[in-house]
């Protein structure tokens, strides 16, 4: 008896996620010319005020620099104390947070937000694994979560993918939960794992973010590179011009899409909310991207990183 074909636009399978391994050969995730700005490129490089592997440049001495690295030749020529800066290649472990809670189960046209989040996690995971760095992750299911500690092991990332698939299968069987409590529990766990010099990628719709969320993100970003990817569906920002009934299982809401004022207000509120969130996280040097559920994922990534690199 043949196994029934599953609709991978609605539900994830491990086989589906494994197919994204080829994308790391065609996508270039570098977003800048400096080594330290290469996001998802595998190994990172950092500038150190100390003895490193390769001399990079001389710059004016600042208090706290190691006096052993003073560039005496440049100092003599300029009359001002200069220090040598070296480049050292460092391991950049990565941690991917994937939201598979109830609000991610929405999709109006092609795929659900949860499916796109899983696909993106697979692409990023393979890219980092190919670079040889440790990788782990957390799958947020609303009331609870699954945690995979970072390892440099293909079996580890396959286990992470399976946890995403398992959570996705039960996304419509959710229970009511206190988001703030769940957030605090996650933060406590993550602080024990994500110490410093991590690449942290958080994939979510950020539907329920609050000041506590921003505080949690700012604390992680103090010693790590944090990238947020907001998954959105077109219907969230622009409702169709027709009468409709929306439901979250527990409540129903009647909306007249033919009322231009209503549609305009909803669109405006959505954009204002996004811009407020964007401004809040960018204060902490956190990068925020948007990915939609309609356009081809690989095309969006190519356009996104090409545009970012040209800035």
Secondary structure by P-SEA (a helix, b strand, c coil): cccccccccccccaaaaaaaccccccccccccccccccccccbbbbbbccccccccccccccccccccccaaaaaaaacbbbbbbbbbbbbbbbbbbbbcccccccccccccaaaaaaaaaaaaaaaaaaacccccbbbbcccccccccccccaaaaaaaaaaaaaaaaaccccccccaaaaaaaaaaaaaaccccccbbbbbcccccccaaaaaaaaaaaccbbbbbbbbbbcccccccccccccccccbbbbbccccaaaaaaaaaaaaaaaaaaaaaaaaacbbbbbbbccccaaaaaaaaaaaaaac
